[in-house]
Amino acid sequence: MTTTPTGGTPEYDPFHAPAPLPPMPEAAPPTPFPKPAPLSVPARVSIVLGVVLALGLGSLAAWGISRSSSFATVEAGKCLYLTDESGGNQSYTTASCSSNRATFRIDEVRTGSSDCRDADYIQFELYGTSSSRTAKKTLCLALNVETGDCLRDVVHETRIAKVRCTDISAEARAVVTRGSSETACSSEDTALHYTGPPERTVCLRPTGENI
């Protein structure tokens, strides 16, 4: 049997150690997914208005707590705006219907907790005290807009506001038609129907270069 100068067998001889294996090639780094291109303004507006269409503006139930002494100021035909309060509640403040702050019009006042006649209304329930569990009245609130008015934050009943149509925050332009019309709004619009009085259809049209 052949031995090496150190007396060991060839397979254990450090002078005849097998050559090291070549290093494994490094794995190529994973190809990153391409970043999506930023949405254009019309695309963002379409998404926003799509949310409105999916939810239905009137399905955003607003809950208000007010003292009974102020209920006398609440009647059909008056206008107001909503604000967020502590504890997740909301309150209302009356304003002239011609004021830009007046984002909603009271079409009907119902006794107790009650559904409005159209699903596009915001149902705002009034409670006598913060601890009361029974609604005293329900206000059926419609958007207080005329043809040509532009709005921002259309999916938030307390942040919605009228702005100039040239304002970068403008999301929709209102087109108001008297009565109930299925053809008044285009396929890109969000249609809201209010029984009133007066009965009317509000089309929320995405703002664009043609406005």
Salt bridges, closest charged atoms under 4 A:
ASP13 OD2 - HIS16 ND1 3.23
ASP107 OD1 - ARG105 NH1 2.45
ASP107 OD1 - ARG200 NH2 3.05
GLU108 OE2 - ARG110 NE 3.25
GLU108 OE1 - ARG117 NE 3.32
ASP118 OD2 - HIS193 ND1 2.97
ASP153 OD2 - ARG152 NH1 2.71
ASP189 OD2 - ARG205 NH2 2.72
GLU199 OE2 - HIS193 NE2 2.85
